[in-house]
Amino acid sequence: MRKKYYNMVEDMKGKIRVFCRIRPLNRTEASSGSGPVVDCLDEYTVAVETTRGLREFQFDKVFSKLSSQEEVFQDTSRLIQSAIDGFNVCIFAYGQTGSGKTFTMIGDKDLKNPGIMPRAFQKIFDIIQENMSKFDIKVSAYMLELYNDRLLDLFVSPAEAFSKKIEIKKDKKGLVFAQGAETKGAASAEELFALFEHGCANRHIAATKMNLESSRSHLIIGITIESTNLTNGSITFGKLSLVDLAGSERAAKTGAKDDQLKEANSINKSLSALGDVIFALSTEQAHVPYRNNKLTQLMQDSLGGNAKTLMFVNISPSDCNTEETLTSLAYATRVKAITNNAQRNWESKEIAHLKEIILKLKSGQPMEEEV
C-alpha cells in the first residue's frame, strides 16, 4: 500500500518534472562588473530581467543561490524509491557551460558538498538495508561518456575504451542498455561510489574561459536494480539513469579552438538532437527522432514512454549570460510539456521460474523432475 500511494503521489506531480537551480554570481562575473538579472520570486517562479522587460517562468521547483545540496536532493530522493519499486527513473542536468550542472549532479571537487549522484548511491543502499527482511535486491551499474560522437566505457582504461565498440540496444522490456560496456555489481554504497570515482577519473574535462573544469562529454550512469519479493517470488526491474550533460556553448565566449572546438560542435550537435526529441514529444508528434544521435538513443527510455523523469535546468544569474539563460529556460519549459505513462517492470514468480529452467537447459544442466 505504501508503494501504491507513494507512486500515485509521484504520478500526480507529473511524469516529467523540471526543477530550476540558480547558481550564485561567480568571481569572474563579479570582478568584470556583471550584475544579477535573475531572481527567484517564489519556490515555483523564476524571473529574468531582459531589454524587453521582465520574463517569468514556472517550474515544479525553483532553487535559489542560497539552496544547499541537501535541499536540492530532498525532493529528488523520492524518485530513488520509485527505481527500487521497478520503475524507469531518469535524473538529468541541462544548461550552458559553467551554469553549475556538474556541481548539482556530482558536487565540488573534494566532495565536501556531494551532489545528486553520490547521494543517490547512499539512498539506494539505505532503502535496501531497510527492506532486507522482505526483498533480495541486486544492484549493478554501467558508466559511459559520449565524447566526440563516440561512446566510451569509463570503467576501463582510456586506451581500452577507444578500442571497444559499444552499441545501444533495447531489451524486451524496452530498457536501453549498452552492449559491449562493462556492467559491474555493487553490494554497498561504498562499492558503487568507488566505481563512480574510478569512472570520473577517466572522463574528459578541460579549462575554458567560462569554466576551469568544463565537462567535454556527456556522462551517463545506468543503475539497474533487481528486486525479488521474498514472500511471493515476484521480481521487479528498476533502472535509475543519472545524466550530467555537457554544457551548450558558443566558441566566442568559451575561447574554444582546435580540439576544444571539435568537442563543442559535437556537444552542441547532440544537444540540438535532444531538443528535436523534446519538441517532438511535447507536441505529441507521431515520429520521435531518437535515432538521430547516440545521446537521444541512450535517453530513449528516459524521455517519453514509461519513465519518471526529472530535469534540472541550471542557470547563471549574470547579465552577461542573459541570452543563454533565456534559451535554457525556454528549453526546460518545453520539457515540462512532455507527458509520460510510467509503468513498473516486473514479472511473476512463475515467469521467473520458467526463465530459470530455460537457462539451465541452454547451459546443459540436468533438470530435476518436479513432483
N, C-alpha and C positions, 0 to 999 in steps of 0.2 A: 504493500500500500504506500509505503514511503516513496519507493521508486516511482510508482504510478503518479502520485500527486506532485512530486518534485518535478518530474519531466513535463507534466501538464502545465505547471507554472512557467517552466522554461519556454515551452511552446507558445504560451500566451504572450511572452515578451517579444516574440517574433523570431522567425527561423534564422535570419541573418541580422545580427545586431552590430551596430557601429558605435565605437567609443572614440572620442576625440581627446588627444592629450596635447596640451600647450607647454612647450618647454620654456625655461627662463631665457632671457637675453644672455648670450654668451659674451666672453671678454672681448672678442674681435668686434662684435656688433656694437658693444658699449663704447669701446675705445675709438671707433670710427664715427661716433656721433649718431648712430642709428637709434631710433626710439620705438617703443612698442605701439602696434596698431591693432593688436588682437586682445579681446577681453572675454572673460568667462562670465556671462551675465547671470547664469544660474547653473544648476547641475546638468541641464539639458541643452543649454544655448550658448553658442559661441558667436561673437560679433567681430567683424573686421572693418576698420575704417579704410575707405577707398576714396579716390579722387571724385567718385560719383556719389559719395555718401556712405552711410553705414549699411553693411550687409550682414544679415543674421542667418545662421544655420542651426538646425535642430538635430540632435543625435540621441541615442539611448543613454548616454552618459558623457559628460564633459569633465575632464580633469584639468585643473589649473596648474600653473607653475609651482604651486605650493604642495600639490598632491604627492604623497610618498609612494614608494614602490609597494608597500604593504596595502595601501588603499587601492591602488590600481589592480592588485591581484585579488583583492577581497571578492569582488563580484565575478571576476574571471574564473576563480577557483571552482565555482559551482559546475562549470562545464566539465571539469575533470571527472566528477561523479557520473555524468552522462556517458563519457567514454567507457568507464568501467561497467556501466549498465548495458553496454552493447550498441552505443550509437557512434556514428561518424562525427567527429568533432574537429574543427579547424580553428586555430587562432593565428592571425597573421597581422603584420605591421606594414603600413604603407606611408610614404611621404618622401619629400625631397631629400637630397643628400644633406646630412647634418641636422636633421629635424628631431633626432632622438629615438629612432626606431630600435637600434641595437641596444640602447640603454633600457628601453621598455621591455624588450624581449629577453635580453641576456643579462644586462646590468653593467656596472662600471668595471674597469679593467681588473681590479683586485677582488671584485665580487663582494665588497663590503655592503653594497646595495644591490643584491641579486634581483634579476628581472623575472619575467613570467616563466621562462624555460626552467631554470633551476628550481623555482618554487613549485612548478608543476610536477617535477620529478619527486620532490618530497611529498607532495599531496597524494600522488598515486599510491605510494607505499604506506602513507598514513591510513588511507582508506582500506588498503589490503590488510593491514595489521588489525584494524577494527573488525574486519569480516572474516578472519581466519577460520573461525569455527563453522561458518556457513558456506564459504566458497574456496575453491582452489584456483588461484589466479596466477597466470604466467604472463610475464612482460618481456617483449623483445623490441628492438629498435634498429632502424637504419638512419644514416645521416648523409645527406648529399649536398653538393653545391652545384648550381648551374652557372658555369663560368664560360664566357665567350661561346655561348650556344652548345657547350659540352656539359654532360652530366658527369660529375666526378664523385667517387666514393671517398668520404672523409675518414672512414675507418681504416683505410690503408695508406701507405706512404704516397706522396705526390707522384713519384715516378711510376708506381704501380697503378695509381688511379688513372693516369693519362693513357696507359696501355690497355685498360679494361673497357669492355663495351657494355654499357648499361642501357637496357630497353625498358620503356614504360609499358606495363601491361595492366589488364584488369582481370580480377578473378570472377568466379560465377556470382559472387555476392555484390559485384560492382565496385569492390575495393581496389584502388590503384596500388600497384607495387612495382618496385624497381628490380627487374630481372637482371642478375649479374652483380648486384650490390650486396655487400656483407650485411647480414642481419644478425645481431648479437643479443643474447639473452641477458637479463639483469635481474638479480634476486634481491636487490636493495636500492635505495635512493643513492647511496654512495657509489655503487657499481654503475648505475645509469649516469651519474654525474661524471665519473671518471671517463666513461666512453665519450661523453659530451666534450669534456676538456681536451681529450685526445683529438677529436674531430675538429674542434675550433682552432687548434694549433696548425692544422693543415689548410685552413681557409685563406682565400686571397683577400688581403687588405692593402691599402696604400694611402699615402698622405695626399690631400688636395687642398686647394685654397679654402674650401668650405669645411673640411673635416680632417683632423690629424690622422685618424684611422678610419678611412672610408671603406665600407664593405664593397668589394668589386664583384661580388657574386650574390645570388640568391641562396639562402640557407634553408634547407628543408629537412626537418626531422619527422620521421614517421614512427610512432609508438603503437604497437599492436598489443591489445590486452585481451587475453583469452580467459574467460571465467567459467568454471564448472560449478554448478549448483550441487553441493554435496547431499542435498535432500532428494532431489528428483533427477539428477544427472543431466539436466539441460545445460547447453553450452551457449554463451554469448561471445561475440567477437566485436570488440570496440577498437576504434582507431583514433588516436589523437595526433593530428598534424600540427606542428609548430613551425611557422614560416617567418623568417626575417628577410624581407625583400630588400634588395639593394635600392638605393635612392635614385629617383629620377633626377637628372641633372642637365645643365646647359654648360657646354665646354667653355664658353666665355667666362662663366662665373667660377668654375672649378679649376680652370687652367689646365685641363686635360690635354695631353699631347701624346702622339705615338701610341704605345701600348694602352695607356690610360684612355685615350680617345676611342680606341677599338673596344675596350671594355665598356665605356659609356654608351657607345652605339648599340652594343649587344644588350645592355641593361634597358635602355630606352625602348628598343625593339620589342623585348619580352613584356615590358610594362604596357606598351601600346596594345599588344595582343591580349593581355589581361583585361585592358579597357574595353576591347571589342567584345570579349566574352561577357563582361559585366553589362555592357549595353544590350547585348542580345537577350540575356536573362531578364534584365529589368524591364525590357519592352516586350517580353514573352514571345520572342521570335521562334519560328519552327526550327531553324538551324542555329546551333550554337558552335562557333568556330574554335572548339577546344584544340583541334589538331594543328592549328597554325603555329604553335610554339611549344617547346618542351615544358615551359613553366605552366602553361594552361593545361597541358596533358596531365602533369603531376597534380594539379589542383582540381582536376575534374570531379573527384568525389568530395571536394570541399566546397565548391561553388555550384549551386544548383543541385538537383537530385534530392538525396535524403540526408544531407549533412546539417549539423548545427554549427553555424559559423559565426565567429566574432572577428571583426576587423578593427584594428587600431589605426586611426589616421593621426599621424604625428605632424605637428606644425610648428614653425618658428613664429615668434611674436613680432619680429623685426619689420620695420617699414621697407627695408631693402629686399625683403622676400615676399612682399605682398602678392605679387603675381603668382608665384609658385604656391603660396598658401591658399589662394582662392581656387587654383586648379585642383589642389589636393582635396579641398572641402567639397567641390563640385563632384569630383570622382567618388568620394565617400557617400555623398547624397544619393548617387546612382546605385551604389552597392546596397544601400538601405532599402531600395525598392524591390530587391530580389526576394521572391517567396519560395521557400523550400518545403518539403514534406518529410520531416525526419522520421526514420523508422529504425527499429532495432535489428541488429544482425544476430540471429540466434538459430539454433537447431535443437530438436528434442533428443532425449536420451536414446530413443530407438534409432534415429538417423545417425547419431554419433557412434552407436554400436555397429551398425551396418558398415560405416566407413572404416572402422577398426578391422572388421572381418576382411573387407576388400584389400586393405593394406597388407594384412597378414598373408592373404592368398597371393598377392603380387610378389611378395618377398619370399615365397616358397615355404613359409612357416606352417607346420602341421596345425590343423584345426580340431579342437575337441568337439565331439558331438554334444549338442545341447539336449538335455532330457526334458 
